[in-house]
Amino acid sequence: MGGQQNPTGGDQFNQSETQVRDMQRRWENLGYTLVETIIVTALVSIIFTTVALYYQTAFGIWERGNNQTEVQQQARIVLTKLVSDLQQTKFLRFRPRGTASWRELPADFALKLQEGPELLLCIPPGEGQEQDLQVRYYFVDHSLIRSTGGHNPIAMYIDSLALRLDEEAPLVSIELVAAMEGVEARMVTSTYLRNLRGAGD
């Protein structure tokens, strides 16, 4: 009996060794899966960041283009109406801020409406009208008002509007700047005042 080996003890040792190897495999598999997860997460983050930056850039370009179109449209509205009124007006007067009296616009004087003065024009009567139409132009914040009795703005986002009467000919130069959210539209034109008193003298 003393020379017989204990089979039970050997089996237990083999089972313990097998369990240790199984645990090692599990840890190795777990570590490999964790590395994979980290790599996949990093790749997905890079992809989403790239896509987000692309859409953000595309939206910024679209928004800037939309703003550019808007300010150009507002500037054209002002020039179209103002040029039409100037071509018909009988006189060209202005009233400095804080004063009640109107003055004739002197030649070679830059009238900057954004600084507070008002512009007064006199339009001859149209069909069915008996009296001249007096039209005032002035600023309220960044909106330009064309008033014939009311106070409705004809255009927004107007930063500046300057008029200069030529020293010799009844010609007015107009410089207008419209801007919003970092986008600017600058337009310059001139028009002949065909009805201005004294223009034909």
Backbone as a printed PyTorch tensor [residue, N CA C, xyz], in Angstrom:
tensor([[[  0.8110,  -1.2050,   0.0000],
         [  0.0000,   0.0000,   0.0000],
         [  0.8450,   1.2550,   0.0000]],

        [[  2.0430,   1.1740,   0.6020],
         [  2.8910,   2.3640,   0.6740],
         [  3.4070,   2.7690,  -0.6820]],

        [[  3.4970,   1.7970,  -1.7030],
         [  4.0290,   2.1630,  -3.0100],
         [  2.9870,   2.6510,  -3.9830]],

        [[  1.7540,   2.6710,  -3.6620],
         [  0.6910,   3.1360,  -4.5630],
         [  0.5920,   4.6660,  -4.5480]],

        [[  0.3800,   5.2210,  -5.7730],
         [  0.2200,   6.6880,  -5.8920],
         [ -1.2410,   7.0860,  -5.6700]],

        [[ -1.3940,   8.2900,  -5.2290],
         [ -2.7340,   8.7960,  -4.9530],
         [ -3.2800,   9.4660,  -6.2110]],

        [[ -4.1620,   8.7760,  -6.9470],
         [ -4.6930,   9.3580,  -8.1890],
         [ -5.5240,  10.6070,  -7.9500]],

        [[ -6.1390,  10.6670,  -6.8400],
         [ -7.0020,  11.8100,  -6.5440],
         [ -6.2030,  13.0940,  -6.4610]],

        [[ -5.0660,  13.0490,  -5.8220],
         [ -4.2120,  14.2380,  -5.6910],
         [ -3.7150,  14.7200,  -7.0340]],

        [[ -3.3540,  13.8010,  -7.9330],
         [ -2.8770,  14.1960,  -9.2610],
         [ -3.9800,  14.8150, -10.0910]],

        [[ -5.1700,  14.2440, -10.0080],
         [ -6.2980,  14.8170, -10.7530],
         [ -6.6130,  16.2310, -10.2940]],

        [[ -6.5550,  16.4360,  -8.9930],
         [ -6.8400,  17.7780,  -8.4730],
         [ -5.8170,  18.7920,  -8.9700]],

        [[ -4.5610,  18.3390,  -9.0300],
         [ -3.5160,  19.2470,  -9.5120],
         [ -3.7430,  19.6100, -10.9780]],

        [[ -4.1050,  18.5680, -11.7850],
         [ -4.3600,  18.8250, -13.1970],
         [ -5.5540,  19.7500, -13.4040]],

        [[ -6.5850,  19.5560, -12.5890],
         [ -7.7660,  20.4240, -12.6890],
         [ -7.4250,  21.8730, -12.3170]],

        [[ -6.6070,  22.0170, -11.2910],
         [ -6.2160,  23.3650, -10.8730],
         [ -5.4050,  24.0490, -11.9620]],

        [[ -4.5050,  23.2860, -12.5830],
         [ -3.6980,  23.8620, -13.6550],
         [ -4.5660,  24.2510, -14.8590]],

        [[ -5.5720,  23.3950, -15.1420],
         [ -6.4780,  23.6980, -16.2510],
         [ -7.2870,  24.9570, -15.9730]],

        [[ -7.7370,  25.1130, -14.7330],
         [ -8.5070,  26.3040, -14.3710],
         [ -7.6650,  27.5720, -14.4910]],

        [[ -6.3860,  27.4590, -14.0870],
         [ -5.4900,  28.6120, -14.1820],
         [ -5.3050,  29.0160, -15.6370]],

        [[ -5.1260,  28.0160, -16.5170],
         [ -4.9620,  28.3200, -17.9410],
         [ -6.2380,  28.9400, -18.5360]],

        [[ -7.3850,  28.4140, -18.1070],
         [ -8.6430,  28.9880, -18.5860],
         [ -8.7830,  30.4580, -18.1740]],

        [[ -8.3950,  30.7480, -16.9410],
         [ -8.4790,  32.1230, -16.4470],
         [ -7.5200,  33.0340, -17.2200]],

        [[ -6.3250,  32.4910, -17.5370],
         [ -5.3730,  33.2710, -18.3030],
         [ -5.9290,  33.5910, -19.6990]],

        [[ -6.5660,  32.5510, -20.2980],
         [ -7.1580,  32.7860, -21.6280],
         [ -8.2450,  33.8540, -21.5690]],

        [[ -9.0700,  33.7750, -20.4790],
         [-10.1410,  34.7670, -20.3510],
         [ -9.5610,  36.1810, -20.2190]],

        [[ -8.5160,  36.3220, -19.4130],
         [ -7.9080,  37.6360, -19.2310],
         [ -7.2930,  38.1380, -20.5330]],

        [[ -6.6340,  37.1650, -21.2550],
         [ -6.0610,  37.5700, -22.5390],
         [ -7.1420,  38.0110, -23.5150]],

        [[ -8.2400,  37.2670, -23.5870],
         [ -9.3490,  37.6240, -24.4720],
         [ -9.9810,  38.9540, -24.0550]],

        [[-10.1060,  39.1180, -22.7270],
         [-10.6860,  40.3550, -22.2220],
         [ -9.8180,  41.5500, -22.5850]],

        [[ -8.5200,  41.4180, -22.4180],
         [ -7.6040,  42.4900, -22.7700],
         [ -7.6450,  42.7910, -24.2530]],

        [[ -7.7140,  41.8230, -25.0740],
         [ -7.7740,  42.0150, -26.5170],
         [ -9.0700,  42.7180, -26.9110]],

        [[-10.1750,  42.3580, -26.3070],
         [-11.4600,  42.9790, -26.5780],
         [-11.4630,  44.4380, -26.1350]],

        [[-10.8180,  44.7490, -25.0210],
         [-10.7430,  46.1160, -24.5250],
         [ -9.9460,  46.9980, -25.4850]],

        [[ -8.8390,  46.4700, -25.9840],
         [ -8.0320,  47.2140, -26.9580],
         [ -8.8400,  47.4800, -28.2250]],

        [[ -9.5430,  46.4420, -28.6840],
         [-10.3970,  46.6110, -29.8640],
         [-11.4420,  47.6950, -29.6360]],

        [[-12.0600,  47.6600, -28.4640],
         [-13.1000,  48.6450, -28.1390],
         [-12.5440,  50.0610, -28.1540]],

        [[-11.3510,  50.2250, -27.5850],
         [-10.7280,  51.5500, -27.5600],
         [-10.4330,  52.0370, -28.9790]],

        [[ -9.9130,  51.1540, -29.8120],
         [ -9.5850,  51.5190, -31.1900],
         [-10.8420,  51.8940, -31.9690]],

        [[-11.8760,  51.0700, -31.8490],
         [-13.1280,  51.3420, -32.5530],
         [-13.7390,  52.6580, -32.0900]],

        [[-13.7190,  52.8870, -30.7680],
         [-14.2640,  54.1360, -30.2290],
         [-13.5070,  55.3460, -30.7760]],

        [[-12.1710,  55.2310, -30.8380],
         [-11.3620,  56.3350, -31.3640],
         [-11.6740,  56.5910, -32.8330]],

        [[-11.8110,  55.5200, -33.6140],
         [-12.1200,  55.6750, -35.0370],
         [-13.4890,  56.3190, -35.2530]],

        [[-14.4800,  55.8540, -34.4840],
         [-15.8240,  56.4270, -34.5980],
         [-15.8180,  57.9070, -34.2140]],

        [[-15.0420,  58.2460, -33.1690],
         [-14.9620,  59.6550, -32.7500],
         [-14.3430,  60.5100, -33.8390]],

        [[-13.2900,  59.9910, -34.4890],
         [-12.6470,  60.7360, -35.5630],
         [-13.6090,  60.9470, -36.7250]],

        [[-14.3540,  59.8960, -37.0750],
         [-15.3080,  59.9990, -38.1840],
         [-16.3930,  61.0220, -37.8780]],

        [[-16.9690,  60.9450, -36.6760],
         [-18.0310,  61.8840, -36.3140],
         [-17.5060,  63.3190, -36.2470]],

        [[-16.2860,  63.4910, -35.7290],
         [-15.7030,  64.8360, -35.6630],
         [-15.4820,  65.4030, -37.0530]],

        [[-14.9850,  64.5700, -37.9680],
         [-14.7550,  65.0080, -39.3400],
         [-16.0670,  65.4070, -40.0170]],

        [[-17.0910,  64.5680, -39.8460],
         [-18.3950,  64.8610, -40.4470],
         [-18.9860,  66.1470, -39.8620]],

        [[-18.8570,  66.3140, -38.5360],
         [-19.3940,  67.5120, -37.8900],
         [-18.6860,  68.7750, -38.3840]],

        [[-17.3590,  68.6980, -38.5220],
         [-16.6070,  69.8540, -39.0210],
         [-16.9950,  70.1740, -40.4630]],

        [[-17.2110,  69.1370, -41.2630],
         [-17.6130,  69.3470, -42.6560],
         [-18.9580,  70.0710, -42.7340]],

        [[-19.9360,  69.5880, -41.9650],
         [-21.2550,  70.2130, -41.9950],
         [-21.2230,  71.6190, -41.4080]],

        [[-20.3820,  71.8120, -40.3810],
         [-20.2720,  73.1470, -39.7950],
         [-19.6800,  74.1300, -40.8040]],

        [[-18.6470,  73.6950, -41.5280],
         [-18.0430,  74.5430, -42.5450],
         [-19.0250,  74.8280, -43.6790]],

        [[-19.7310,  73.7680, -44.1150],
         [-20.6970,  73.9350, -45.2050],
         [-21.8190,  74.8830, -44.7900]],

        [[-22.2830,  74.7590, -43.5530],
         [-23.3590,  75.6380, -43.0770],
         [-22.8680,  77.0810, -42.9770]],

        [[-21.6120,  77.2560, -42.5290],
         [-21.0610,  78.6030, -42.4350],
         [-20.9680,  79.2740, -43.7920]],

        [[-20.5400,  78.5070, -44.8080],
         [-20.4540,  79.0480, -46.1680],
         [-21.8420,  79.4030, -46.6870]],

        [[-22.8090,  78.5160, -46.4390],
         [-24.1820,  78.7810, -46.8900],
         [-24.7550,  80.0170, -46.2020]],

        [[-24.5330,  80.1280, -44.8880],
         [-25.0740,  81.2600, -44.1380],
         [-24.4400,  82.5770, -44.5890]],

        [[-23.1320,  82.5530, -44.8400],
         [-22.4590,  83.7670, -45.3000],
         [-22.9830,  84.1880, -46.6740]],

        [[-23.1690,  83.2070, -47.5580],
         [-23.7180,  83.5220, -48.8780],
         [-25.1320,  84.0690, -48.7860]],

        [[-25.9170,  83.5060, -47.8850],
         [-27.2910,  83.9810, -47.6910],
         [-27.3030,  85.4110, -47.1520]],

        [[-26.4010,  85.7080, -46.2070],
         [-26.3070,  87.0610, -45.6600],
         [-25.8440,  88.0550, -46.7220]],

        [[-24.9070,  87.6140, -47.5690],
         [-24.4190,  88.4870, -48.6340],
         [-25.5500,  88.8470, -49.6010]],

        [[-26.3580,  87.8590, -49.9360],
         [-27.5000,  88.1070, -50.8150],
         [-28.4890,  89.0660, -50.1720]],

        [[-28.7140,  88.8960, -48.8720],
         [-29.6830,  89.7340, -48.1560],
         [-29.2330,  91.1970, -48.1130]],

        [[-27.9700,  91.4500, -47.7690],
         [-27.5260,  92.8410, -47.6640],
         [-27.4830,  93.5000, -49.0460]],

        [[-27.1330,  92.7370, -50.0780],
         [-27.1450,  93.3060, -51.4270],
         [-28.5620,  93.6670, -51.8560]],

        [[-29.5190,  92.8210, -51.4900],
         [-30.9140,  93.1010, -51.8310],
         [-31.4100,  94.3480, -51.1020]],

        [[-31.0640,  94.4820, -49.8210],
         [-31.4720,  95.6640, -49.0600],
         [-30.8520,  96.9380, -49.6470]],

        [[-29.6010,  96.8510, -50.0550],
         [-28.9370,  98.0160, -50.6490],
         [-29.5890,  98.4040, -51.9750]],

        [[-29.9380,  97.4150, -52.7840],
         [-30.5840,  97.7150, -54.0750],
         [-31.9490,  98.3710, -53.8830]],

        [[-32.6850,  97.9120, -52.8600],
         [-33.9960,  98.5100, -52.5780],
         [-33.8470, 100.0030, -52.2840]],

        [[-32.8450, 100.3390, -51.4600],
         [-32.6150, 101.7440, -51.1050],
         [-32.2430, 102.5610, -52.3340]],

        [[-31.2800, 102.0720, -53.1070],
         [-30.8190, 102.8370, -54.2670],
         [-31.9280, 103.0200, -55.3020]],

        [[-32.6990, 101.9730, -55.5290],
         [-33.7770, 102.0710, -56.5200],
         [-34.7770, 103.1570, -56.1450]],

        [[-35.2040, 103.1600, -54.8800],
         [-36.2070, 104.1350, -54.4390],
         [-35.6160, 105.5320, -54.3340]],

        [[-34.4220, 105.6370, -53.7770],
         [-33.8000, 106.9480, -53.5730],
         [-33.4620, 107.6080, -54.9010]],

        [[-32.9110, 106.8590, -55.8440],
         [-32.5710, 107.4230, -57.1520],
         [-33.8340, 107.9170, -57.8680]],

        [[-34.9090, 107.1440, -57.7930],
         [-36.1660, 107.5580, -58.4110],
         [-36.6800, 108.8600, -57.8110]],

        [[-36.6010, 108.9660, -56.4830],
         [-37.0590, 110.1920, -55.8210],
         [-36.1640, 111.3800, -56.1700]],

        [[-34.8660, 111.1610, -56.1960],
         [-33.9360, 112.2580, -56.5030],
         [-34.1240, 112.7660, -57.9210]],

        [[-34.4170, 111.8830, -58.8470],
         [-34.6200, 112.2990, -60.2330],
         [-35.8590, 113.1790, -60.4020]],

        [[-36.8020, 113.0700, -59.4740],
         [-38.0510, 113.8320, -59.5870],
         [-38.1020, 115.0570, -58.6820]],

        [[-37.2530, 115.1240, -57.6660],
         [-37.4040, 116.1480, -56.6420],
         [-37.1880, 117.5640, -57.1780]],

        [[-37.9460, 118.5010, -56.6120],
         [-37.8200, 119.9100, -56.9750],
         [-36.7480, 120.6100, -56.1480]],

        [[-36.4880, 120.0820, -54.9490],
         [-35.4290, 120.6570, -54.1230],
         [-34.7540, 119.5530, -53.3050]],

        [[-33.6380, 119.9240, -52.7250],
         [-32.8230, 118.9820, -51.9560],
         [-32.4480, 119.6630, -50.6460]],

        [[-33.1390, 119.2880, -49.5710],
         [-32.9310, 119.9530, -48.2890],
         [-32.5820, 118.9350, -47.2120]],

        [[-31.9720, 119.4390, -46.1590],
         [-31.6460, 118.5720, -45.0290],
         [-31.8620, 119.3310, -43.7320]],

        [[-32.0330, 118.5660, -42.6750],
         [-32.2310, 119.1430, -41.3410],
         [-31.2610, 118.4550, -40.3820]],

        [[-30.2780, 119.2020, -39.8640],
         [-29.3340, 118.5940, -38.9300],
         [-30.0340, 118.0910, -37.6730]],

        [[-29.4140, 117.1420, -37.0290],
         [-29.9930, 116.5750, -35.8070],
         [-30.1680, 117.6730, -34.7510]],

        [[-31.3250, 117.6520, -34.1100],
         [-31.5820, 118.5960, -33.0280],
         [-32.0490, 119.9640, -33.4700]],

        [[-32.2730, 120.1560, -34.7730],
         [-32.7580, 121.4510, -35.2680],
         [-34.1310, 121.2780, -35.9010]],

        [[-34.8520, 122.3900, -36.0220],
         [-36.2060, 122.3320, -36.5730],
         [-36.2900, 122.8730, -37.9860]],

        [[-35.2840, 123.6210, -38.4340],
         [-35.3550, 124.2740, -39.7510],
         [-34.6340, 123.4470, -40.8110]],

        [[-35.1990, 123.5090, -42.0140],
         [-34.6120, 122.8130, -43.1600],
         [-33.6790, 123.7480, -43.9080]],

        [[-32.5950, 123.1930, -44.4500],
         [-31.6080, 123.9700, -45.1810],
         [-31.3960, 123.3560, -46.5590]],

        [[-31.0720, 124.2220, -47.5320],
         [-30.7170, 123.7260, -48.8490],
         [-29.3770, 122.9970, -48.7580]],

        [[-29.2910, 121.8650, -49.4380],
         [-28.0460, 121.1050, -49.4190],
         [-27.0030, 121.8400, -50.2510]],

        [[-25.9150, 122.2950, -49.6330],
         [-24.9000, 123.0330, -50.3990],
         [-24.1060, 122.1020, -51.3090]],

        [[-23.5470, 122.6800, -52.3520],
         [-22.7450, 121.9010, -53.2890],
         [-21.4720, 121.4010, -52.6110]],

        [[-21.0560, 120.2330, -53.0150],
         [-19.8260, 119.6020, -52.5410],
         [-19.8460, 119.3560, -51.0290]],

        [[-21.0310, 119.1560, -50.4810],
         [-21.1800, 118.8560, -49.0500],
         [-21.6540, 117.4110, -48.9080]],

        [[-20.9420, 116.6400, -48.1050],
         [-21.2930, 115.2300, -47.9030],
         [-22.3210, 115.1250, -46.7850]],

        [[-23.5320, 114.7520, -47.1490],
         [-24.5970, 114.5730, -46.1660],
         [-24.6220, 113.1010, -45.7420]],

        [[-24.2740, 112.8430, -44.4800],
         [-24.2110, 111.4770, -43.9620],
         [-25.4260, 111.2260, -43.0700]],

        [[-26.3910, 110.5270, -43.6210],
         [-27.6480, 110.3380, -42.9020],
         [-27.4790, 109.4960, -41.6490]],

        [[-26.4940, 108.5940, -41.6270],
         [-26.3330, 107.7380, -40.4530],
         [-25.9030, 108.5250, -39.2160]],

        [[-25.4690, 109.7730, -39.4110],
         [-25.0350, 110.6050, -38.2860],
         [-26.1620, 111.4320, -37.6990]],

        [[-27.3870, 111.2770, -38.2280],
         [-28.5230, 111.9160, -37.5850],
         [-29.3580, 112.8670, -38.4080]],

        [[-28.8100, 113.5370, -39.4550],
         [-29.6510, 114.4860, -40.2000],
         [-30.7230, 113.7780, -41.0230]],

        [[-31.7300, 114.5560, -41.4120],
         [-32.8010, 114.0440, -42.2650],
         [-32.6980, 114.6920, -43.6440]],

        [[-33.1340, 113.9480, -44.6560],
         [-33.1530, 114.4500, -46.0210],
         [-34.5960, 114.6920, -46.4320]],

        [[-34.8710, 115.8470, -47.0430],
         [-36.2280, 116.1870, -47.4750],
         [-36.2380, 116.4040, -48.9880]],

        [[-37.1460, 115.6930, -49.6560],
         [-37.3240, 115.8220, -51.1010],
         [-38.7580, 116.2370, -51.3940]],

        [[-38.9550, 116.8320, -52.5660],
         [-40.2880, 117.2760, -52.9680],
         [-40.6110, 116.6850, -54.3300]],

        [[-41.5370, 115.7300, -54.3510],
         [-41.8890, 115.0090, -55.5620],
         [-43.1400, 115.6380, -56.1850]],

        [[-43.1050, 115.9680, -57.4860],
         [-44.2990, 116.5500, -58.1330],
         [-45.4810, 115.5890, -58.0560]],

        [[-46.6970, 116.1180, -58.0800],
         [-47.8840, 115.2600, -57.9720],
         [-48.0260, 114.3460, -59.1840]],

        [[-48.4790, 113.1380, -58.9340],
         [-48.7500, 112.2040, -60.0090],
         [-50.1970, 112.3060, -60.4490]],

        [[-50.6270, 111.3270, -61.2140],
         [-52.0050, 111.3270, -61.6960],
         [-52.9810, 111.2290, -60.5250]],

        [[-53.9950, 112.0840, -60.5570],
         [-55.0000, 112.0740, -59.5010],
         [-54.5600, 112.7910, -58.2450]],

        [[-53.3650, 113.3960, -58.2440],
         [-52.8730, 114.1280, -57.0840],
         [-52.7930, 115.6140, -57.4180]],

        [[-52.9840, 116.4290, -56.3950],
         [-52.9640, 117.8780, -56.5870],
         [-51.7580, 118.5400, -55.9460]],

        [[-51.2680, 117.9500, -54.8900],
         [-50.1690, 118.5750, -54.1550],
         [-48.8760, 117.7810, -54.3320]],

        [[-47.7630, 118.4980, -54.1570],
         [-46.4660, 117.8380, -54.1690],
         [-46.3730, 116.8720, -52.9850]],

        [[-45.5860, 115.8360, -53.1830],
         [-45.3740, 114.8400, -52.1210],
         [-44.0270, 115.0870, -51.4710]],

        [[-44.0600, 115.3890, -50.1870],
         [-42.8090, 115.5900, -49.4620],
         [-42.3540, 114.2550, -48.8610]],

        [[-41.1130, 113.9250, -49.1230],
         [-40.5520, 112.6380, -48.6990],
         [-39.3400, 112.8850, -47.8100]],

        [[-39.3440, 112.2660, -46.6540],
         [-38.2100, 112.3800, -45.7290],
         [-37.4740, 111.0520, -45.6630]],

        [[-36.1660, 111.1330, -45.6530],
         [-35.3080, 109.9720, -45.4290],
         [-34.5150, 110.1910, -44.1470]],

        [[-34.4970, 109.1740, -43.2840],
         [-33.7130, 109.2560, -42.0480],
         [-33.4840, 107.8580, -41.4950]],

        [[-32.5550, 107.7750, -40.5500],
         [-32.1830, 106.4980, -39.9490],
         [-32.8770, 106.2860, -38.6120]],

        [[-33.2560, 105.0480, -38.3600],
         [-33.6360, 104.5830, -37.0210],
         [-32.8510, 103.2930, -36.7940]],

        [[-31.8600, 103.3680, -35.9020],
         [-30.9030, 102.2670, -35.7220],
         [-30.2370, 101.9770, -37.0730]],

        [[-30.3770, 100.7480, -37.5720],
         [-29.7820, 100.4120, -38.8600],
         [-30.8490, 100.2340, -39.9430]],

        [[-31.9970, 100.8530, -39.7340],
         [-33.0640, 100.8250, -40.7290],
         [-33.2120, 102.2070, -41.3480]],

        [[-33.4060, 102.2320, -42.6700],
         [-33.6170, 103.5030, -43.3490],
         [-35.1110, 103.7130, -43.5460]],

        [[-35.5880, 104.8690, -43.1060],
         [-37.0050, 105.1960, -43.1820],
         [-37.2430, 106.1260, -44.3740]],

        [[-38.2610, 105.8150, -45.1560],
         [-38.7520, 106.7320, -46.1870],
         [-40.1600, 107.1360, -45.7620]],

        [[-40.2850, 108.3440, -45.2960],
         [-41.5330, 108.7780, -44.6900],
         [-42.2790, 109.7390, -45.6010]],

        [[-43.5470, 109.4040, -45.8720],
         [-44.4620, 110.3250, -46.5500],
         [-45.6490, 110.6170, -45.6370]],

        [[-45.4550, 110.3730, -44.3640],
         [-46.5030, 110.5260, -43.3550],
         [-46.4240, 109.4350, -42.3130]],

        [[-45.9860, 108.2520, -42.7370],
         [-45.7810, 107.1550, -41.8050],
         [-44.3120, 107.0150, -41.4630]],

        [[-43.9600, 105.9100, -40.8090],
         [-42.5720, 105.7140, -40.3770],
         [-42.1310, 104.2730, -40.6480]],

        [[-42.4820, 103.7610, -41.8080],
         [-42.1230, 102.3810, -42.1290],
         [-40.7490, 102.3210, -42.7920]],

        [[-39.8860, 101.4100, -42.3400],
         [-38.5640, 101.2920, -42.9680],
         [-38.6670, 100.6840, -44.3660]],

        [[-37.8320, 101.1790, -45.2730],
         [-37.7980, 100.5710, -46.6060],
         [-36.6740,  99.5430, -46.7100]],

        [[-35.7130,  99.5980, -45.7760],
         [-34.6010,  98.6430, -45.8190],
         [-33.9500,  98.5500, -44.4420]],

        [[-33.4090,  97.3700, -44.1550],
         [-32.6910,  97.1410, -42.9130],
         [-31.2120,  96.8700, -43.2170]],

        [[-30.4350,  96.7630, -42.1340],
         [-28.9950,  96.4530, -42.2210],
         [-28.2120,  97.5370, -42.9730]],

        [[-28.7130,  98.7820, -42.9500],
         [-28.0200,  99.8740, -43.6220],
         [-27.0910, 100.5420, -42.6120]],

        [[-25.7920, 100.4810, -42.8920],
         [-24.8070, 101.0730, -41.9780],
         [-24.5910, 102.5570, -42.2520]],

        [[-24.5300, 102.9140, -43.5210],
         [-24.2720, 104.3160, -43.8370],
         [-24.8660, 104.6710, -45.1990]],

        [[-25.2240, 105.9480, -45.3320],
         [-25.7530, 106.4810, -46.5920],
         [-25.2990, 107.9270, -46.6980]],

        [[-24.4820, 108.2020, -47.7040],
         [-23.9380, 109.5470, -47.8810],
         [-24.3000, 110.0760, -49.2620]],

        [[-24.6780, 111.3690, -49.3140],
         [-25.0060, 112.0390, -50.5760],
         [-24.1410, 113.2800, -50.7160]],

        [[-23.6960, 113.5240, -51.9380],
         [-22.8820, 114.7160, -52.2110],
         [-23.3760, 115.3520, -53.5110]],

        [[-23.7510, 116.6310, -53.4350],
         [-24.2280, 117.3690, -54.6000],
         [-23.0380, 117.9510, -55.3460]],

        [[-22.9960, 117.6930, -56.6650],
         [-21.8940, 118.1850, -57.4760],
         [-21.8810, 119.7110, -57.4910]],

        [[-20.6880, 120.2730, -57.5560],
         [-20.5440, 121.7250, -57.4580],
         [-21.0740, 122.4470, -58.6920]],

        [[-20.9940, 121.8400, -59.8660],
         [-21.4130, 122.5000, -61.0980],
         [-22.7390, 121.9620, -61.6280]],

        [[-22.8200, 120.6820, -61.9020],
         [-24.0380, 120.0860, -62.4570],
         [-24.9610, 119.6180, -61.3400]],

        [[-26.2690, 119.5970, -61.5970],
         [-27.2060, 119.0580, -60.5950],
         [-27.1330, 117.5330, -60.5640]],

        [[-25.9910, 117.0460, -60.0840],
         [-25.7230, 115.6180, -60.0300],
         [-25.4120, 115.2290, -58.5910]],

        [[-26.0370, 114.1820, -58.1270],
         [-25.8150, 113.7190, -56.7630],
         [-25.1000, 112.3660, -56.7840]],

        [[-24.0120, 112.2830, -56.0440],
         [-23.3090, 111.0170, -55.8560],
         [-23.8190, 110.3550, -54.5840]],

        [[-24.0260, 109.0520, -54.6510],
         [-24.5780, 108.2970, -53.5220],
         [-23.6370, 107.1530, -53.1800]],

        [[-23.3180, 107.0460, -51.9160],
         [-22.5190, 105.9160, -51.4260],
         [-23.2600, 105.2470, -50.2800]],

        [[-23.4860, 103.9560, -50.4070],
         [-24.2970, 103.2210, -49.4340],
         [-23.5430, 101.9750, -48.9750]],

        [[-23.6360, 101.6850, -47.6810],
         [-23.0370, 100.4740, -47.1200],
         [-24.1010,  99.7420, -46.3130]],

        [[-24.3120,  98.4750, -46.6540],
         [-25.2130,  97.6020, -45.8940],
         [-24.3840,  96.4620, -45.3240]],

        [[-24.6720,  96.0580, -44.0970],
         [-23.8580,  95.0220, -43.4650],
         [-24.6740,  94.2610, -42.4300]],

        [[-24.3430,  92.9720, -42.2970],
         [-24.9260,  92.1370, -41.2400],
         [-24.0140,  90.9530, -40.9760]],

        [[-23.7430,  90.6800, -39.7050],
         [-22.9860,  89.5120, -39.2630],
         [-21.6860,  89.3220, -40.0440]],

        [[-20.9120,  90.4000, -40.1630],
         [-19.6090,  90.3150, -40.7970],
         [-19.6080,  90.3510, -42.3110]],

        [[-20.7750,  90.4850, -42.9240],
         [-20.8710,  90.5550, -44.3920],
         [-21.2570,  91.9780, -44.7780]],

        [[-20.5940,  92.5280, -45.7970],
         [-20.8050,  93.9220, -46.1790],
         [-21.0370,  94.0480, -47.6760]],

        [[-21.9240,  94.9660, -48.0350],
         [-22.1610,  95.3080, -49.4470],
         [-22.0410,  96.8190, -49.5760]],

        [[-21.1240,  97.2520, -50.4320],
         [-20.9000,  98.6830, -50.6590],
         [-21.2840,  99.0210, -52.1030]],

        [[-22.1520, 100.0150, -52.2670],
         [-22.6010, 100.4070, -53.6040],
         [-22.4570, 101.9090, -53.7750]],

        [[-21.9900, 102.2980, -54.9640],
         [-21.7900, 103.7090, -55.2930],
         [-22.4600, 103.9800, -56.6310]],

        [[-23.2040, 105.0710, -56.7050],
         [-23.8530, 105.4590, -57.9570],
         [-24.0520, 106.9670, -57.9550]],

        [[-24.5740, 107.4880, -59.0410],
         [-24.8940, 108.9170, -59.1390],
         [-26.1260, 109.0790, -60.0150]],

        [[-26.8380, 110.1840, -59.8270],
         [-28.0530, 110.4260, -60.5990],
         [-28.2180, 111.9190, -60.8610]],

        [[-28.8290, 112.2240, -61.9920],
         [-29.0650, 113.6110, -62.4050],
         [-30.3980, 114.0920, -61.8400]],

        [[-30.3940, 115.2670, -61.2360],
         [-31.6080, 115.8520, -60.6540],
         [-32.2940, 116.7170, -61.7060]],

        [[-33.0880, 116.0910, -62.5430],
         [-33.6510, 116.7960, -63.6940],
         [-34.7150, 117.8240, -63.3320]],

        [[-35.3520, 117.6660, -62.1750],
         [-36.3990, 118.6090, -61.7700],
         [-35.9340, 119.6220, -60.7420]],

        [[-34.6680, 119.5600, -60.3850],
         [-34.1700, 120.4720, -59.3570],
         [-34.2860, 121.9190, -59.8180]],

        [[-34.7830, 122.7480, -58.9570],
         [-34.9680, 124.1680, -59.3000],
         [-33.6260, 124.8050, -59.6650]],

        [[-33.5830, 125.3980, -60.8180],
         [-32.3480, 126.0060, -61.2700],
         [-31.4890, 125.0940, -62.0900]],

        [[-31.9320, 123.8190, -62.2850],
         [-31.0970, 122.8750, -63.0120],
         [-30.9680, 123.2510, -64.4700]],

        [[-31.9770, 123.8720, -65.0190],
         [-31.9360, 124.2210, -66.4420],
         [-31.4290, 125.6100, -66.7090]],

        [[-31.0590, 126.3520, -65.6530],
         [-30.5930, 127.7270, -65.8380],
         [-29.1920, 127.7560, -66.4300]]])
